[in-house]
Amino acid sequence: MKLISSTLFCALVFPIGASAQDSLARNAKVQDSRVRIANAQDSLARNAKVQDSRVRIASAQDSSARIAKAQDSSARAAKVQDSLARIARSQDTLTRFAKVQDSLAKVQLKKAYIVDLLLKSPGMRPAMISTTFISRGQMEGNLKGKNILSGDFGQQRTEALLNLPVKNWGKSGMVTATILYAHTNYQLSDIKGLDITESSLSKNTVGLTTTYRRVDSLFGRMFISSASVVLLTGDGGGINKYAVMGNGMVLLKQTAQTTLMVGLQLIIDPTNIAPVIPLLVYQKRLPNGVDLNITIPQQLTLRKTLSKNCWASFGTILSSSVSFFNYSSPNIPRNANFSTLDLKTGPGLEYKLGKLLLAGVSAGLWTPVMYRQYGRWEKSSRYFLDGKVDTTPYINLNLSLIPF
């Protein structure tokens, strides 16, 4: 029975044990599979992490590359900006240089214009001293229509002129002052008709002229106007003569070769008989290089540039003078003016000495137009002494100040 029981137990237990062992084996395999699966999953996870890291690294590298490219682009852009800035600075420098060149050209043009103006108009030079020697000629003196004397008459005149700028307001105008000193020596010889003890007589005249000038536009054309006050005195002191003058001139034409201006001068003077005088300025560069200058009523001249510092001229210039006399005779005014009007015709030569001085010499014929004496504050047409003088030779020496 025990043997059967043992056998039955073994028969029952063995399969169960075998089955259990088999289950354990399967369980072990399952566990091993699970472990392998877990390991595989862990490997996959690690691989995924590695891939993710690689992706992140690649992304980072790509970002770094893009950043590097951006930095390189920024560097190139900075270089371009720097180049553009240098170009802009260069252009600005060139612009400033062009402006400087243009300013220098304008200054040179203005300088050449001023020099040309001063050469054509000696009375506008900053300073000038001039001496004229007039040869003796036959003179006849008529007192109130009756011939009272005749003889040889000669003159020597020395004039000093100084033009000073007083105030300049640019486009609003400018004020200048002109100081004049004139010394005239009258010489008479071989006198007939009167017993004159002094054959030589000298007179001094001092003048001050204050002028206001401005440039405007009239009907679209340049209009130059001026107003002047003239005061003259002589050896006796006091104001012996005064005048107020107003000028207006319109520029009708101006080219490189031609300038044409017309206008009027209004004169307020107790002794003057012509209150309005026409004015004309006509200047033209002729084909042969000669400059024609017609300034009515002052001059008509032709001027030729011989060299950089030398100019020759030929023409006729109107000159005037006034001296003041005091008489004690009851038949004539106690205070009288002696006014002269002359024409100088002949050649002239001017040469520039250094940078500032201009020396000149001219000669030719001296033609007296009017020699009259009249009461100091009377009209010049009411003269009591009228002189007739022959045309004689003359020579003039002058020295001027030229600022350029």
VOPAGU-2260 file (C-alpha; in pm, 1 decimal, decimal comma):
REM VOPAGU-2260
SITE   aa  ch    i         X         Y         Z
SITE  MET   A    0       0,0       0,0       0,0
SITE  LYS   A    1     282,6     231,4      91,0
SITE  LEU   A    2     446,0     132,0    -232,9
SITE  ILE   A    3     133,0     208,5    -422,9
SITE  SER   A    4      86,1     531,1    -233,2
SITE  SER   A    5     443,5     624,1    -298,2
SITE  THR   A    6     405,7     529,9    -652,6
SITE  LEU   A    7      82,4     726,7    -683,0
SITE  PHE   A    8     236,6    1019,4    -501,5
SITE  CYS   A    9     533,6    1012,0    -727,3
SITE  ALA   A   10     310,2     970,3   -1022,4
SITE  LEU   A   11     104,4    1267,4    -914,8
SITE  VAL   A   12     383,8    1479,3    -779,0
SITE  PHE   A   13     629,8    1430,2   -1064,1
SITE  PRO   A   14     402,0    1559,0   -1332,1
SITE  ILE   A   15     307,5    1846,2   -1108,0
SITE  GLY   A   16     674,6    1907,4   -1031,9
SITE  ALA   A   17     760,3    1872,3   -1390,4
SITE  SER   A   18     479,6    2101,9   -1476,5
SITE  ALA   A   19     592,8    2341,3   -1210,6
SITE  GLN   A   20     947,6    2324,9   -1333,0
SITE  ASP   A   21     825,0    2380,7   -1681,7
SITE  SER   A   22     618,4    2677,9   -1561,2
SITE  LEU   A   23     920,7    2807,2   -1379,5
SITE  ALA   A   24    1123,7    2761,0   -1691,8
SITE  ARG   A   25     864,0    2942,8   -1892,7
SITE  ASN   A   26     842,3    3207,1   -1630,6
SITE  ALA   A   27    1215,3    3237,3   -1638,4
SITE  LYS   A   28    1201,2    3271,0   -2014,1
SITE  VAL   A   29     924,4    3528,0   -1983,9
SITE  GLN   A   30    1126,4    3715,7   -1728,3
SITE  ASP   A   31    1428,9    3687,7   -1950,5
SITE  SER   A   32    1219,4    3809,2   -2245,4
SITE  ARG   A   33    1091,1    4091,2   -2036,0
SITE  VAL   A   34    1440,3    4174,9   -1931,6
SITE  ARG   A   35    1551,0    4163,1   -2290,2
SITE  ILE   A   36    1250,2    4372,6   -2389,5
SITE  ALA   A   37    1325,8    4612,4   -2109,2
SITE  ASN   A   38    1687,0    4616,8   -2214,6
SITE  ALA   A   39    1580,6    4667,2   -2575,6
SITE  GLN   A   40    1346,6    4945,3   -2471,8
SITE  ASP   A   41    1619,4    5096,8   -2260,7
SITE  SER   A   42    1853,0    5068,8   -2556,8
SITE  LEU   A   43    1590,3    5221,0   -2778,9
SITE  ALA   A   44    1539,5    5496,4   -2525,6
SITE  ARG   A   45    1911,3    5552,9   -2506,3
SITE  ASN   A   46    1930,5    5545,4   -2884,5
SITE  ALA   A   47    1641,4    5790,1   -2899,4
SITE  LYS   A   48    1819,7    6011,9   -2650,2
SITE  VAL   A   49    2137,7    5981,1   -2852,2
SITE  GLN   A   50    1947,1    6061,5   -3169,4
SITE  ASP   A   51    1778,5    6348,9   -2992,3
SITE  SER   A   52    2116,5    6468,3   -2867,8
SITE  ARG   A   53    2256,1    6433,5   -3215,3
SITE  VAL   A   54    1958,4    6624,3   -3353,9
SITE  ARG   A   55    2007,4    6892,2   -3089,5
SITE  ILE   A   56    2378,4    6899,7   -3162,1
SITE  ALA   A   57    2306,8    6920,5   -3534,7
SITE  SER   A   58    2052,8    7192,9   -3468,8
SITE  ALA   A   59    2302,0    7371,8   -3247,7
SITE  GLN   A   60    2568,7    7333,2   -3511,4
SITE  ASP   A   61    2324,8    7458,2   -3775,2
SITE  SER   A   62    2234,2    7749,5   -3548,3
SITE  SER   A   63    2602,6    7820,0   -3494,6
SITE  ALA   A   64    2654,9    7806,3   -3868,2
SITE  ARG   A   65    2362,5    8041,9   -3922,8
SITE  ILE   A   66    2494,9    8269,4   -3648,2
SITE  ALA   A   67    2838,7    8258,7   -3806,2
SITE  LYS   A   68    2683,6    8338,6   -4141,8
SITE  ALA   A   69    2481,4    8619,4   -3984,7
SITE  GLN   A   70    2792,4    8749,9   -3813,3
SITE  ASP   A   71    2979,4    8728,0   -4141,2
SITE  SER   A   72    2692,3    8907,1   -4316,1
SITE  SER   A   73    2692,8    9170,1   -4040,4
SITE  ALA   A   74    3067,8    9209,2   -4080,2
SITE  ARG   A   75    3027,7    9247,9   -4455,5
SITE  ALA   A   76    2740,3    9493,3   -4400,6
SITE  ALA   A   77    2956,1    9687,3   -4155,3
SITE  LYS   A   78    3234,4    9697,1   -4413,8
SITE  VAL   A   79    2985,6    9816,0   -4676,4
SITE  GLN   A   80    2854,1   10081,1   -4436,2
SITE  ASP   A   81    3209,9   10187,1   -4360,8
SITE  SER   A   82    3286,4   10206,1   -4732,7
SITE  LEU   A   83    2970,5   10407,1   -4792,3
SITE  ALA   A   84    3064,0   10637,0   -4504,9
SITE  ARG   A   85    3412,1   10685,9   -4653,6
SITE  ILE   A   86    3255,9   10753,0   -4993,6
SITE  ALA   A   87    3014,0   11002,1   -4835,2
SITE  ARG   A   88    3304,2   11172,7   -4656,7
SITE  SER   A   89    3498,5   11180,8   -4981,4
SITE  GLN   A   90    3198,3   11326,4   -5163,3
SITE  ASP   A   91    3152,1   11582,5   -4886,2
SITE  THR   A   92    3521,4   11672,5   -4912,4
SITE  LEU   A   93    3490,8   11703,8   -5288,6
SITE  THR   A   94    3178,4   11919,4   -5244,4
SITE  ARG   A   95    3357,1   12147,8   -4998,4
SITE  PHE   A   96    3658,6   12163,0   -5230,2
SITE  ALA   A   97    3430,9   12251,7   -5522,0
SITE  LYS   A   98    3269,0   12525,2   -5310,3
SITE  VAL   A   99    3612,0   12658,5   -5214,9
SITE  GLN   A  100    3716,1   12653,9   -5580,6
SITE  ASP   A  101    3392,9   12829,6   -5676,8
SITE  SER   A  102    3446,4   13089,1   -5402,8
SITE  LEU   A  103    3805,3   13144,5   -5517,5
SITE  ALA   A  104    3685,6   13181,1   -5876,1
SITE  LYS   A  105    3425,3   13436,1   -5766,7
SITE  VAL   A  106    3687,9   13623,5   -5564,0
SITE  GLN   A  107    3924,0   13627,1   -5860,4
SITE  LEU   A  108    3643,2   13743,6   -6090,5
SITE  LYS   A  109    3543,1   14016,6   -5844,9
SITE  LYS   A  110    3908,2   14119,1   -5808,3
SITE  ALA   A  111    3952,5   14140,2   -6186,3
SITE  TYR   A  112    3629,5   14344,8   -6213,6
SITE  ILE   A  113    3742,3   14588,9   -5942,1
SITE  VAL   A  114    4088,1   14631,8   -6097,2
SITE  ASP   A  115    3931,6   14694,4   -6438,6
SITE  LEU   A  116    3689,0   14947,3   -6286,4
SITE  LEU   A  117    3970,5   15131,8   -6107,1
SITE  LEU   A  118    4181,1   15141,2   -6423,3
SITE  LYS   A  119    3892,5   15293,4   -6618,3
SITE  SER   A  120    3785,9   15535,5   -6340,9
SITE  PRO   A  121    4085,1   15698,5   -6166,1
SITE  GLY   A  122    3853,6   15902,4   -5943,0
SITE  MET   A  123    3738,2   15582,0   -5768,9
SITE  ARG   A  124    4085,9   15465,1   -5667,4
SITE  PRO   A  125    4154,9   15447,6   -5292,2
SITE  ALA   A  126    4423,2   15717,6   -5314,5
SITE  MET   A  127    4583,5   15924,0   -5591,1
SITE  ILE   A  128    4812,9   16223,3   -5628,3
SITE  SER   A  129    4841,4   16400,7   -5962,1
SITE  THR   A  130    5035,7   16700,4   -6094,4
SITE  THR   A  131    4959,9   16868,9   -6426,6
SITE  PHE   A  132    5194,1   17115,3   -6597,0
SITE  ILE   A  133    5008,0   17336,5   -6847,5
SITE  SER   A  134    5209,8   17539,8   -7093,9
SITE  ARG   A  135    5158,3   17911,8   -7129,3
SITE  GLY   A  136    4899,0   18032,0   -7376,9
SITE  GLN   A  137    4747,7   18363,1   -7476,8
SITE  MET   A  138    4467,0   18474,0   -7245,9
SITE  GLU   A  139    4210,7   18752,1   -7278,7
SITE  GLY   A  140    4003,5   18868,0   -6981,7
SITE  ASN   A  141    3661,4   19028,9   -7031,0
SITE  LEU   A  142    3505,0   19214,5   -6740,1
SITE  LYS   A  143    3129,2   19244,9   -6785,4
SITE  GLY   A  144    3168,7   19213,7   -7161,8
SITE  LYS   A  145    3464,2   19452,2   -7193,2
SITE  ASN   A  146    3816,6   19338,4   -7265,2
SITE  ILE   A  147    4032,8   19452,1   -6975,9
SITE  LEU   A  148    4354,3   19250,0   -7005,2
SITE  SER   A  149    4556,9   19010,6   -7215,4
SITE  GLY   A  150    4876,8   18820,8   -7158,0
SITE  ASP   A  151    5042,6   18482,0   -7134,0
SITE  PHE   A  152    4865,9   18249,9   -6894,3
SITE  GLY   A  153    5007,5   17926,5   -6749,0
SITE  GLN   A  154    4899,4   17688,7   -6474,4
SITE  GLN   A  155    5028,1   17413,0   -6251,7
SITE  ARG   A  156    4775,1   17195,3   -6068,3
SITE  THR   A  157    4839,0   16939,8   -5797,0
SITE  GLU   A  158    4551,0   16728,5   -5670,1
SITE  ALA   A  159    4537,7   16463,5   -5396,9
SITE  LEU   A  160    4239,1   16232,6   -5366,2
SITE  LEU   A  161    4154,3   15991,3   -5085,2
SITE  ASN   A  162    3851,3   15757,7   -5094,9
SITE  LEU   A  163    3760,2   15602,3   -4759,4
SITE  PRO   A  164    3495,9   15335,7   -4681,8
SITE  VAL   A  165    3279,4   15446,9   -4389,3
SITE  LYS   A  166    3006,1   15183,0   -4353,0
SITE  ASN   A  167    2892,4   14881,2   -4552,8
SITE  TRP   A  168    2551,7   14716,4   -4506,1
SITE  GLY   A  169    2590,9   14467,4   -4790,4
SITE  LYS   A  170    2275,5   14469,2   -5005,0
SITE  SER   A  171    2142,3   14766,2   -4808,9
SITE  GLY   A  172    2416,5   14993,1   -4941,2
SITE  MET   A  173    2740,4   15153,8   -4834,1
SITE  VAL   A  174    2873,3   15496,0   -4731,4
SITE  THR   A  175    3206,0   15637,5   -4850,7
SITE  ALA   A  176    3390,8   15961,8   -4788,9
SITE  THR   A  177    3613,5   16137,0   -5043,9
SITE  ILE   A  178    3869,1   16395,6   -4935,7
SITE  LEU   A  179    4009,7   16627,5   -5202,8
SITE  TYR   A  180    4298,5   16871,6   -5182,2
SITE  ALA   A  181    4384,5   17088,2   -5484,0
SITE  HIS   A  182    4663,4   17343,4   -5514,9
SITE  THR   A  183    4657,2   17562,6   -5826,3
SITE  ASN   A  184    4925,6   17810,3   -5925,5
SITE  TYR   A  185    4815,1   18071,1   -6183,9
SITE  GLN   A  186    5090,7   18255,3   -6371,4
SITE  LEU   A  187    5051,2   18571,8   -6581,5
SITE  SER   A  188    5318,9   18747,1   -6784,6
SITE  ASP   A  189    5336,4   19017,3   -7052,3
SITE  ILE   A  190    5010,9   19159,1   -6916,1
SITE  LYS   A  191    4840,1   19436,6   -7109,8
SITE  GLY   A  192    4548,6   19649,2   -6997,6
SITE  LEU   A  193    4588,6   19622,2   -6620,2
SITE  ASP   A  194    4868,9   19697,1   -6381,3
SITE  ILE   A  195    4907,5   19371,0   -6187,6
SITE  THR   A  196    5188,1   19363,5   -5932,8
SITE  GLU   A  197    5170,0   18988,1   -5858,4
SITE  SER   A  198    5222,6   18777,0   -6167,8
SITE  SER   A  199    5187,2   18449,9   -5974,6
SITE  LEU   A  200    4891,4   18356,4   -5757,8
SITE  SER   A  201    4830,2   18029,3   -5569,6
SITE  LYS   A  202    4498,4   17900,6   -5443,7
SITE  ASN   A  203    4407,6   17600,0   -5226,7
SITE  THR   A  204    4081,3   17410,3   -5230,6
SITE  VAL   A  205    3977,9   17142,3   -4983,1
SITE  GLY   A  206    3668,7   16929,8   -5036,7
SITE  LEU   A  207    3473,5   16657,8   -4856,2
SITE  THR   A  208    3218,9   16440,3   -5036,0
SITE  THR   A  209    3002,4   16191,0   -4848,8
SITE  THR   A  210    2821,9   15939,1   -5069,6
SITE  TYR   A  211    2563,3   15670,3   -5005,4
SITE  ARG   A  212    2535,5   15401,7   -5276,3
SITE  ARG   A  213    2318,4   15094,9   -5317,2
SITE  VAL   A  214    2222,8   14841,0   -5583,0
SITE  ASP   A  215    1856,7   14750,8   -5641,2
SITE  SER   A  216    1637,4   14601,4   -5911,7
SITE  LEU   A  217    1412,1   14813,4   -6134,6
SITE  PHE   A  218    1178,2   14638,7   -6381,0
SITE  GLY   A  219    1398,7   14329,6   -6360,7
SITE  ARG   A  220    1719,7   14523,2   -6431,5
SITE  MET   A  221    2003,3   14629,9   -6206,0
SITE  PHE   A  222    1953,6   14982,8   -6074,4
SITE  ILE   A  223    2243,2   15171,3   -5911,5
SITE  SER   A  224    2157,4   15478,3   -5708,7
SITE  SER   A  225    2361,9   15721,2   -5502,2
SITE  ALA   A  226    2322,4   16038,9   -5301,6
SITE  SER   A  227    2613,6   16275,6   -5230,3
SITE  VAL   A  228    2680,1   16586,4   -5025,5
SITE  VAL   A  229    2975,8   16799,7   -5142,1
SITE  LEU   A  230    3138,5   17065,6   -4921,6
SITE  LEU   A  231    3424,3   17289,0   -5045,9
SITE  THR   A  232    3636,3   17546,3   -4869,5
SITE  GLY   A  233    3930,4   17768,4   -4962,5
SITE  ASP   A  234    4206,9   17972,6   -4805,9
SITE  GLY   A  235    3964,0   18198,1   -4618,6
SITE  GLY   A  236    3796,7   17911,4   -4428,6
SITE  GLY   A  237    3428,4   17836,4   -4391,9
SITE  ILE   A  238    3203,8   17662,4   -4645,2
SITE  ASN   A  239    3254,6   17840,8   -4977,7
SITE  LYS   A  240    3051,9   17601,5   -5191,9
SITE  TYR   A  241    2811,8   17313,0   -5138,5
SITE  ALA   A  242    2610,6   17079,5   -5356,0
SITE  VAL   A  243    2369,6   16789,0   -5311,1
SITE  MET   A  244    2360,8   16532,2   -5590,3
SITE  GLY   A  245    2148,8   16227,4   -5664,2
SITE  ASN   A  246    2231,9   15969,2   -5931,3
SITE  GLY   A  247    2031,2   15684,9   -6078,8
SITE  MET   A  248    2154,0   15442,9   -6346,8
SITE  VAL   A  249    1989,6   15138,5   -6506,9
SITE  LEU   A  250    2193,4   14849,8   -6648,8
SITE  LEU   A  251    2054,4   14782,9   -6997,3
SITE  LYS   A  252    2310,4   14532,5   -7122,0
SITE  GLN   A  253    2598,2   14336,0   -6975,6
SITE  THR   A  254    2797,0   14065,6   -7152,7
SITE  ALA   A  255    3159,1   13956,0   -7147,6
SITE  GLN   A  256    3235,3   14223,3   -7412,0
SITE  THR   A  257    2974,9   14497,7   -7360,3
SITE  THR   A  258    2828,4   14702,9   -7074,8
SITE  LEU   A  259    2562,6   14968,6   -7128,4
SITE  MET   A  260    2409,0   15187,2   -6856,4
SITE  VAL   A  261    2197,9   15502,5   -6876,8
SITE  GLY   A  262    2074,7   15739,2   -6608,7
SITE  LEU   A  263    2032,7   16091,3   -6475,0
SITE  GLN   A  264    2208,8   16312,4   -6222,7
SITE  LEU   A  265    2014,3   16564,7   -6018,4
SITE  ILE   A  266    2219,0   16858,3   -5882,1
SITE  ILE   A  267    2107,3   17099,9   -5612,2
SITE  ASP   A  268    2363,0   17382,6   -5614,5
SITE  PRO   A  269    2295,5   17759,1   -5582,2
SITE  THR   A  270    2549,6   17831,1   -5857,6
SITE  ASN   A  271    2456,5   17553,4   -6099,5
SITE  ILE   A  272    2257,9   17630,7   -6416,7
SITE  ALA   A  273    2188,5   17267,7   -6520,8
SITE  PRO   A  274    1994,0   17088,4   -6243,5
SITE  VAL   A  275    1966,9   16762,4   -6442,8
SITE  ILE   A  276    2249,5   16598,7   -6641,4
SITE  PRO   A  277    2214,8   16280,9   -6854,2
SITE  LEU   A  278    2452,3   15996,4   -6770,5
SITE  LEU   A  279    2581,1   15724,1   -7002,8
SITE  VAL   A  280    2830,5   15442,7   -6953,6
SITE  TYR   A  281    2922,3   15235,5   -7259,3
SITE  GLN   A  282    3213,8   14993,2   -7239,8
SITE  LYS   A  283    3305,7   14746,4   -7512,7
SITE  ARG   A  284    3593,8   14508,4   -7577,8
SITE  LEU   A  285    3683,6   14551,5   -7945,7
SITE  PRO   A  286    3807,2   14256,0   -8157,6
SITE  ASN   A  287    4167,3   14383,5   -8149,4
SITE  GLY   A  288    4175,2   14369,0   -7767,6
SITE  VAL   A  289    4121,4   14744,0   -7720,0
SITE  ASP   A  290    3871,4   14855,9   -7455,8
SITE  LEU   A  291    3637,8   15138,5   -7554,9
SITE  ASN   A  292    3511,9   15344,3   -7259,6
SITE  ILE   A  293    3252,5   15618,3   -7308,1
SITE  THR   A  294    3141,5   15780,0   -6983,3
SITE  ILE   A  295    2929,4   16089,2   -7038,7
SITE  PRO   A  296    3006,9   16356,5   -6937,1
SITE  GLN   A  297    3354,1   16258,8   -6806,1
SITE  GLN   A  298    3555,9   16077,8   -7072,4
SITE  LEU   A  299    3597,2   15898,0   -7402,7
SITE  THR   A  300    3902,3   15672,7   -7408,3
SITE  LEU   A  301    4057,1   15368,0   -7571,5
SITE  ARG   A  302    4270,7   15141,6   -7349,9
SITE  LYS   A  303    4499,8   14854,7   -7443,8
SITE  THR   A  304    4664,0   14601,5   -7212,8
SITE  LEU   A  305    5030,1   14579,2   -7310,5
SITE  SER   A  306    5135,3   14334,4   -7039,7
SITE  LYS   A  307    5024,0   14208,8   -6701,0
SITE  ASN   A  308    5134,3   14532,9   -6535,8
SITE  CYS   A  309    5121,5   14788,0   -6817,3
SITE  TRP   A  310    4833,3   14968,3   -6992,0
SITE  ALA   A  311    4826,3   15228,4   -7268,2
SITE  SER   A  312    4538,8   15464,7   -7342,5
SITE  PHE   A  313    4430,4   15745,5   -7572,5
SITE  GLY   A  314    4132,2   15974,2   -7544,7
SITE  THR   A  315    3970,9   16288,8   -7408,9
SITE  ILE   A  316    3893,0   16356,9   -7042,4
SITE  LEU   A  317    3687,9   16643,7   -6900,1
SITE  SER   A  318    3839,6   16808,9   -6590,4
SITE  SER   A  319    3711,9   17090,8   -6371,2
SITE  SER   A  320    3835,3   17301,0   -6081,4
SITE  VAL   A  321    3714,8   17578,7   -5854,3
SITE  SER   A  322    3908,5   17838,1   -5654,8
SITE  PHE   A  323    3779,4   18104,9   -5418,3
SITE  PHE   A  324    3873,2   18477,3   -5431,2
SITE  ASN   A  325    3805,5   18774,7   -5206,6
SITE  TYR   A  326    3803,1   19125,6   -5360,3
SITE  SER   A  327    3780,3   19476,3   -5222,5
SITE  SER   A  328    3677,4   19649,5   -5547,1
SITE  PRO   A  329    3327,1   19802,9   -5537,0
SITE  ASN   A  330    3254,4   19705,2   -5899,2
SITE  ILE   A  331    3272,4   19327,6   -5846,7
SITE  PRO   A  332    3144,2   19088,9   -5578,8
SITE  ARG   A  333    3352,6   19077,7   -5264,6
SITE  ASN   A  334    3347,9   18694,7   -5255,4
SITE  ALA   A  335    3380,5   18513,7   -5587,2
SITE  ASN   A  336    3427,3   18166,3   -5731,7
SITE  PHE   A  337    3668,6   18101,2   -6017,3
SITE  SER   A  338    3549,3   17792,4   -6208,2
SITE  THR   A  339    3733,9   17626,0   -6492,9
SITE  LEU   A  340    3637,7   17352,9   -6735,6
SITE  ASP   A  341    3901,8   17189,5   -6959,0
SITE  LEU   A  342    3949,5   16903,8   -7203,7
SITE  LYS   A  343    4266,7   16690,2   -7191,9
SITE  THR   A  344    4333,5   16499,7   -7513,8
SITE  GLY   A  345    4626,1   16267,6   -7571,0
SITE  PRO   A  346    4794,3   15933,7   -7498,1
SITE  GLY   A  347    4866,6   15791,6   -7155,1
SITE  LEU   A  348    5066,7   15508,2   -7004,0
SITE  GLU   A  349    5022,3   15339,4   -6664,7
SITE  TYR   A  350    5255,1   15085,3   -6505,5
SITE  LYS   A  351    5201,1   14888,3   -6185,4
SITE  LEU   A  352    5484,8   14913,8   -5933,0
SITE  GLY   A  353    5478,8   14615,3   -5697,3
SITE  LYS   A  354    5141,6   14508,7   -5560,7
SITE  LEU   A  355    4990,3   14841,4   -5457,8
SITE  LEU   A  356    5120,8   15135,6   -5661,0
SITE  LEU   A  357    5028,4   15243,3   -6012,2
SITE  ALA   A  358    5239,6   15511,6   -6180,7
SITE  GLY   A  359    5105,4   15701,7   -6479,5
SITE  VAL   A  360    5204,2   15965,1   -6730,3
SITE  SER   A  361    4994,2   16136,5   -6996,0
SITE  ALA   A  362    5046,4   16425,4   -7235,1
SITE  GLY   A  363    4872,5   16605,1   -7516,4
SITE  LEU   A  364    4663,6   16916,0   -7570,4
SITE  TRP   A  365    4492,2   17118,2   -7298,6
SITE  THR   A  366    4176,7   17286,1   -7433,4
SITE  PRO   A  367    4009,1   17543,3   -7202,4
SITE  VAL   A  368    3629,7   17536,9   -7229,2
SITE  MET   A  369    3519,7   17773,4   -6953,1
SITE  TYR   A  370    3710,8   18020,0   -6730,1
SITE  ARG   A  371    3463,6   18231,7   -6532,6
SITE  GLN   A  372    3434,8   18427,4   -6210,1
SITE  TYR   A  373    3097,0   18493,7   -6046,6
SITE  GLY   A  374    2954,5   18579,5   -5706,9
SITE  ARG   A  375    2995,6   18303,0   -5450,9
SITE  TRP   A  376    2626,3   18217,4   -5418,0
SITE  GLU   A  377    2512,4   18340,7   -5761,4
SITE  LYS   A  378    2438,0   18142,8   -6074,4
SITE  SER   A  379    2749,8   18072,9   -6280,3
SITE  SER   A  380    2569,4   18222,0   -6582,4
SITE  ARG   A  381    2583,5   18563,8   -6408,5
SITE  TYR   A  382    2962,5   18582,5   -6430,9
SITE  PHE   A  383    3147,3   18914,0   -6424,5
SITE  LEU   A  384    3481,0   18788,3   -6560,1
SITE  ASP   A  385    3515,0   18563,6   -6863,4
SITE  GLY   A  386    3854,9   18434,3   -6974,0
SITE  LYS   A  387    3950,1   18306,5   -7317,7
SITE  VAL   A  388    4264,6   18089,0   -7321,0
SITE  ASP   A  389    4443,4   17925,1   -7613,0
SITE  THR   A  390    4488,3   17549,9   -7643,6
SITE  THR   A  391    4833,8   17452,6   -7513,5
SITE  PRO   A  392    5035,8   17135,7   -7450,1
SITE  TYR   A  393    5026,6   16968,2   -7110,3
SITE  ILE   A  394    5189,5   16680,5   -6924,7
SITE  ASN   A  395    5046,8   16495,1   -6627,2
SITE  LEU   A  396    5223,0   16273,4   -6373,1
SITE  ASN   A  397    5024,5   16067,7   -6125,2
SITE  LEU   A  398    5067,3   15797,5   -5863,4
SITE  SER   A  399    4773,6   15584,1   -5747,4
SITE  LEU   A  400    4705,2   15320,0   -5487,1
SITE  ILE   A  401    4561,6   14996,1   -5624,4
SITE  PRO   A  402    4456,8   14738,5   -5359,4
SITE  PHE   A  403    4528,3   14430,4   -5576,9
